[in-house]
Amino acid sequence: MPFNYPDVGASTGEFPEGYEHHRHRIRLGRGHDTFNRAKDALEHWRQFDVGWAKAIPSDTSITIGSTVAIRVRIFGIWALAFDRIVDVHSESDRDQQRFGFSVGTLMDHPEQGEEQFSIEIDGDGQVDYEVAAFFRPNTFAAKIAWPYLHRRFNQFRDQSAEAMRRQVDSVELSQ
């Protein structure tokens, strides 16, 4: 399936005009163990473990070109939308490490745009998670339901941060 928007790859820089933008960033903790647990959670799509959304399969490889199904419950029914990884970044230097990836929406997705998931550890050992997106409705039905869908998709981004915090904390507690 092809992408359903013209700005493929734009999540790696300045978000393009003509879309809504949303960012949510939280502190997950401190240290390289926390960073590694968060990286493992991202690599297994745990940021989607919010109760009403799930990435299928959860072992989809984090490589450019991999396609994943996103199952969501909207208006009381389960639906599938498909995303493809458009960017993977892994950077490491003396003061900072980053890991993350961006997914872009495919043809029948109710949104058009990209979503980026990333973790970062700074020189002080602080580990942050950020989910950021540029998006707009894709279909006529999505435009009609946009006030609800817009709120729901932004709710996902906020809940995604809490899902990552739970993943990091639960691994910490079990050790």
N, C-alpha and C positions, 0 to 999 in steps of 0.2 A: 504494500500500500504506500502511496506517496504521502508526503506531508501535506497538511491542509492550510498552510500559511507561507508567505514568501520570505520571511526573515529567518530562515533556518541558520542556527548557530549564533544568533545575536545575543544569547544569554551570556556569552563569554566577555562581553563588553558592555557598553552603554545600552540600556534597553531601548528599543525603537519606539517612536511615536505611533499613535493610532491604537495603542493597547492600554489596558489598565495595568498598573504595576503594584506588586505587593511583596513585602519582605518581612520575615520574622526571624529574629536571632535570639538565641538564649545561651547562657553559660551552662555547660554540662559538668564542669568540674575542673580538676587540675591533674597534670601529669601525663606522661606518655602511655601509661596503662589505660587511662580514661580515653585518650586519643585512639589507641588501638581498638578498644571495645566499641567506640563510636564508629570507627572505620569498618569493623566487622559487621555492625548493625546496618550500615549503609549498603555494604556489599551483599547483604541478604534482604534488602528492601524492607527493613523493619520500620522505617519511617512511615510506612503505610499501615501499620498496625494500630488503627484508630477506632476499630469497632465497626465502622460502616464502609471501609475501603480496604482493599488488599491488592498487592501486586502478585500476579500469577504468571509463571511460577516464581517462587521466591528465590530460586537459585539461578535466575536469568543472569548471565554473565555481564559484568559492568565493562562492556567494550563498545566502542562506537559501532553503530549499526545494529546492535541487539534490540529486539522488539519485545515489549512486555505488555501483557493485558492488565488493565486496572479495573477491578470489579468494585462497583460502588452501589450503595443503596440510596436511591433518590426517589422521592415521592412514594416510598413504601415498596418499591420494586428494585430488584437487582439488575444492573446493566453493566456492560463491558465497553471499555474504550481502550484504544491502543496507542502506545507511545513508543518512540524509538530513541535510543541514546544518540545524541548529536555531539557530545563532548565529554571527555573524561580528563580530569586534571589531577595530577599528583606532583606536588612540589615540596622540596625539602632543602632547607639551607640551615645555617648555624642557628638562626634566631626563630625560625618558623617552619611549620609543616602544614600543608593543606592537602586535602583529598576531597574529591567530589565529582559530580557528573550532572549533565543536563539532559532532559528528555524533551522531545518535541512531539506535538500532537499529529496524529494521522487522520485520514479522510473522514471517518464517521464519528470522530471525537466531538463532543458538544462544545468544546473550546478550541480556539486557535492560539498557539503560542508555545512557550517553553517554560519549564520549571527546572530550577537548579538546586541541588542538594549538596551542601558542603560542610566539612568540619575543618577546624583550624586550631593549632596550638601555637601560642605566641611565645616570645622569649621568656616570659614570666611563668610559663607552664599552664596558662589558662586555656581551657578547651571550650570552643564555641561551636554551635551548630547553626547553620542558616539555611532557610528555604526561601527562595526568591522566584518570582514568576512575572512574566508579561503575558497577558491573555485578553481575549475578547470572545464573544459568542461566535459559534461557527454555523449553526443551523437556524432556520426560521423558528423551530420549536424552542431552541435555546434562547433566542432573542426574546420570545414571549415570556419565558420563565426566568429571564436573566436576573431580576431582583433576588429571587430565591437562590438560583445557581451561583451567582456572584458571592453571596453571603456564605453558601455552603462550601465553595471552593476555597475561599479565604479561611473559613473555619478549619478546613483540612490542613492548610499550611500551619496554622497555629497549633492544631492538635498533633501534627507531625513532629513539632518540636518537643511536645510533651511525651510522645511515643519514644523519641530518641532518649530523652532523659530517663524514662522508665527502663529502657534497654540497658543503658549504662549503669543505672543504679541496681538493677536486678542481678547483673553479672557481678557487680561489686559485693552485693549481699551474699551471693552464693559462694564466694571464695573464702 
